[in-house]
Amino acid sequence: MGVIQVDGLAKSYGTVDAVDEMAFTVERGELYGFLGPNGAGKTTTIRVLTGQIQPNSGTVSVLGTDPTAEPIETRHRVGILPEQGSPPSFLTPREFLEFVGDVRGLEPDRVTERTTRWAERLGFESKLDTLHTDLSRGQQQKVMISQAFLHEPDVVFIDEPLANLDPLVQEQVKRFLVSYAAGDNAVFVSTHNIDVAEEICTRVGIVADGRIVTERSLEGDSSAVSGGSADSEPLGDDSLLDVFLERVEGEDVRDAPSLEGLEAPAKR
Ligand SMILES: Nc1ncnc2c1ncn2[C@@H]1O[C@H](COP(=O)(O)OP(=O)(O)OP(=O)(O)O)[C@@H](O)[C@H]1O
């Protein structure tokens, strides 16, 4: 049984069908990449899986909990790095991480120890007592990454993990995500960055029009992974970008209208 299970999920906003017949399963040990163009339904799916919104229909299960019926229990057990999330402007990283640790049920000593460890790991020790409003976007992202992993959850949902990070920290975070998933956890990453997905994910689901249109295993040609609704094909000799462009109808940049006419005006 997967630690994340989604079957027949549908969610609309008014007349917009954001998610429709979404189905996939993620197992322990997987770093699952959720790839899709703008508006494909990725954030909506994560919001359902983390108990932030109610779907219209379908079943979802996260670590054996039902986020639609027991959202607080689900949120307690997972880590969440939301899209464009930022820590509260009126708190410092130390205060925020203490708050998150408390809400997630960690002992105060443990929170102090992990706060120090994360600040050292991501290099924001000198900013631990500075208000978030006075931190850069990248420094705020480091605090958000720290809060998602502070209670060492078995499942972590991440929207664009590398946003605003400098290249050195990006490398560190990528390595961390790979090792965290390999430690019998599951990391679910929504991203537009196909190269990063190809580099770090064990499996990807390509999303278009609110559903998974294809899945690919990236763990080597012989290891097709059971994906619940369908077995994932290995990527083989294709590049993930080619698979993406082929499967995302109407989004192929090779057929897209050129941006001719949008060039900056020539200097007079
Ligand atoms: N609160 C909302 N009210 C109305 N429509 C919404 C709302 N949130 C999302 N949508 C619509 O639902 C669809 C899916 O949006 P969603 O944010 O899930 O896509 P996404 O794959 O995360 O996109 P992106 O890659 O641009 O972040 C889009 O057409 C979007 O306009």
Ligand as a Chemical Component Dictionary entry (heavy atoms), coordinates in Angstrom:
data_LIG
# 
_chem_comp.id                   LIG 
_chem_comp.type                 NON-POLYMER 
_chem_comp.pdbx_formal_charge   0 
_chem_comp.three_letter_code    LIG 
# 
loop_
_chem_comp_atom.comp_id 
_chem_comp_atom.atom_id 
_chem_comp_atom.alt_atom_id 
_chem_comp_atom.type_symbol 
_chem_comp_atom.charge 
_chem_comp_atom.model_Cartn_x 
_chem_comp_atom.model_Cartn_y 
_chem_comp_atom.model_Cartn_z 
_chem_comp_atom.pdbx_ordinal 
LIG N1  N1  N 0 -8.925  29.508 -6.126  1  
LIG C1  C1  C 0 -9.156  29.299 -7.430  2  
LIG N2  N2  N 0 -10.288 29.797 -8.008  3  
LIG C2  C2  C 0 -10.548 29.582 -9.319  4  
LIG N3  N3  N 0 -9.746  28.885 -10.151 5  
LIG C3  C3  C 0 -8.612  28.376 -9.632  6  
LIG C4  C4  C 0 -8.258  28.556 -8.256  7  
LIG N4  N4  N 0 -7.075  27.935 -8.030  8  
LIG C5  C5  C 0 -6.712  27.400 -9.206  9  
LIG N5  N5  N 0 -7.627  27.655 -10.171 10 
LIG C6  C6  C 0 -7.594  27.194 -11.573 11 
LIG O1  O1  O 0 -7.439  25.769 -11.550 12 
LIG C7  C7  C 0 -6.531  25.355 -12.560 13 
LIG C8  C8  C 0 -5.394  24.561 -11.922 14 
LIG O2  O2  O 0 -4.647  25.443 -11.102 15 
LIG P1  P1  P 0 -3.402  24.942 -10.231 16 
LIG O3  O3  O 0 -2.955  26.108 -9.408  17 
LIG O4  O4  O 0 -3.772  23.703 -9.512  18 
LIG O5  O5  O 0 -2.342  24.606 -11.364 19 
LIG P2  P2  P 0 -0.765  24.333 -11.272 20 
LIG O6  O6  O 0 -0.503  23.111 -12.069 21 
LIG O7  O7  O 0 -0.308  24.346 -9.871  22 
LIG O8  O8  O 0 -0.195  25.605 -12.054 23 
LIG P3  P3  P 0 1.208   26.399 -11.919 24 
LIG O9  O9  O 0 2.245   25.486 -12.508 25 
LIG O10 O10 O 0 0.959   27.610 -12.782 26 
LIG O11 O11 O 0 1.428   26.732 -10.477 27 
LIG C9  C9  C 0 -6.103  26.606 -13.308 28 
LIG O12 O12 O 0 -6.911  26.736 -14.455 29 
LIG C10 C10 C 0 -6.390  27.734 -12.324 30 
LIG O13 O13 O 0 -6.678  28.934 -12.989 31 
# 
loop_
_chem_comp_bond.comp_id 
_chem_comp_bond.atom_id_1 
_chem_comp_bond.atom_id_2 
_chem_comp_bond.value_order 
_chem_comp_bond.pdbx_ordinal 
LIG N1  C1  SING 1  
LIG C1  N2  SING 2  
LIG C1  C4  DOUB 3  
LIG N2  C2  DOUB 4  
LIG C2  N3  SING 5  
LIG N3  C3  DOUB 6  
LIG C3  C4  SING 7  
LIG C3  N5  SING 8  
LIG C4  N4  SING 9  
LIG N4  C5  DOUB 10 
LIG C5  N5  SING 11 
LIG N5  C6  SING 12 
LIG C6  O1  SING 13 
LIG C6  C10 SING 14 
LIG O1  C7  SING 15 
LIG C7  C8  SING 16 
LIG C7  C9  SING 17 
LIG C8  O2  SING 18 
LIG O2  P1  SING 19 
LIG P1  O3  DOUB 20 
LIG P1  O4  SING 21 
LIG P1  O5  SING 22 
LIG O5  P2  SING 23 
LIG P2  O6  DOUB 24 
LIG P2  O7  SING 25 
LIG P2  O8  SING 26 
LIG O8  P3  SING 27 
LIG P3  O9  DOUB 28 
LIG P3  O10 SING 29 
LIG P3  O11 SING 30 
LIG C9  O12 SING 31 
LIG C9  C10 SING 32 
LIG C10 O13 SING 33 
# 
